[in-house]
Amino acid sequence: MRDMAIKSRSTARPAPKPNERSSRAMEPSVPRGGASPTFRPIHTRRAFEEICDRIREQLAIGALKPGDKLPPERDLAGQLGVSRNVLREALRSLEMAGVLRLQKGVKGGAFIREGDTGRMNDVMRDMLSLGMISIEELSEARVEILDLVVRLACKNADKADFDALQQNIERTEAATREGRMLERVEYSREFYRLLAASTGNKVIGMIVHSVTEIHMRFVYAKVASSGASTPRLAEKRMAFLSALRARDAATAARRMRTHLDYVHRMLQADPGAMSLQIALAEMGPLAIARRSTQ
């Protein structure tokens, strides 16, 4: 009887066939919540993107350097195995990215550009436009970044850096004395560029330039609308430079932070001067002065 019971249980559920077992193993498991996973379709990369990558690879390994000219369009298209129209699309994309300079004429062609730090300004403005970063985050980042800048400048700045900052402060003082307050905004922008350059770190210089470029728009708007400006700016900058020359990082950092806090409070007192439209707008004299230095 016991043998019959065991036999009946063993025959009650037939063993799966080999093909059934393999098909079950291939079935995806369904999550406990009941929702099955979804996958996006795979898209083949466009040819012009591959071309851009090939050119960037040549830059990375040093086969191409700033100032170099790419092979003629016909030859380059032949090497890459693409049509000239596809190649032109890639070259235009690299031009927009700031990698190439396309020049027409007998001596024209596609040339590798020097690094363009201004591209970072466009990225920052786009991120503001898209809401990926806020004006408050930008202001906070500026304070913290400049704190690092001051400490590195105290360590790495040389006499030429100090002299350049000194000349900038003298121009700031003259602009203040003569009432050229909007022009003084441009000198402030230059002051932070010089300070960042004195760190000897190009990455930091690019970040400071990008953040300062937008911040100066707020300052410009405030000065243009109300005439308000930081009192005794040249005197405060001179005291800051004195600490910098003495390599007194703690004092220099404290003086910089005090100044930034004052400017931030001044701007916050006028919500209109801190609007997103101000940050993204082109401004007359400041924009003209900026373009003239490029």
JOKAHU-V987645 format. One record per backbone hydrogen bond with DSSP energy under -1.0 kcal/mol. CO is the residue of the C=O (numbers start at 1). NH is the residue of the N-H. If there is no record, write none. Layout:
((CO	NH) (CO	NH))
//
This chain:
((1	5) (2	6) (3	7) (4	8) (5	9) (6	10) (7	11) (17	21) (18	22) (19	23) (20	24) (21	25) (22	26) (31	34) (46	50) (47	51) (48	52) (49	53) (50	54) (51	55) (52	56) (53	57) (54	58) (55	59) (56	60) (57	61) (58	63) (58	64) (65	68) (68	112) (72	76) (73	77) (74	78) (75	79) (76	80) (77	81) (77	82) (83	87) (84	88) (85	89) (86	90) (87	91) (88	92) (89	93) (90	94) (91	95) (92	96) (93	97) (94	99) (94	100) (95	98) (99	113) (101	111) (103	109) (105	108) (109	103) (110	70) (111	101) (112	67) (116	119) (117	120) (118	122) (119	123) (120	124) (121	125) (122	126) (123	127) (124	128) (125	129) (126	130) (127	132) (127	133) (134	138) (135	139) (136	140) (137	141) (138	142) (139	143) (140	144) (141	145) (142	146) (143	147) (144	148) (145	149) (146	150) (147	151) (148	152) (149	153) (150	154) (152	156) (153	157) (158	162) (159	163) (160	164) (161	165) (162	166) (163	167) (164	168) (165	169) (166	170) (167	171) (168	172) (169	173) (170	174) (171	175) (172	176) (173	177) (174	178) (175	180) (176	179) (179	181) (180	184) (181	185) (183	187) (184	188) (185	189) (186	190) (187	191) (188	192) (189	193) (190	194) (191	195) (192	196) (193	197) (194	198) (196	199) (197	200) (201	205) (202	206) (203	207) (204	208) (205	209) (206	210) (207	211) (208	212) (209	213) (210	214) (211	215) (212	216) (214	217) (215	219) (216	220) (217	221) (218	222) (219	223) (220	224) (221	225) (222	226) (223	227) (232	236) (233	237) (234	238) (235	239) (236	240) (237	241) (238	242) (239	243) (240	244) (241	245) (242	246) (243	248) (244	247) (247	249) (248	252) (249	253) (250	254) (251	255) (252	256) (253	257) (254	258) (255	259) (256	260) (257	261) (258	262) (259	263) (260	264) (261	265) (262	266) (263	267) (264	268) (265	269) (267	270) (270	273) (271	274) (272	275) (275	279) (276	280) (277	281) (283	287) (284	288) (285	289) (286	290) (287	291) (288	292) (291	294))
//
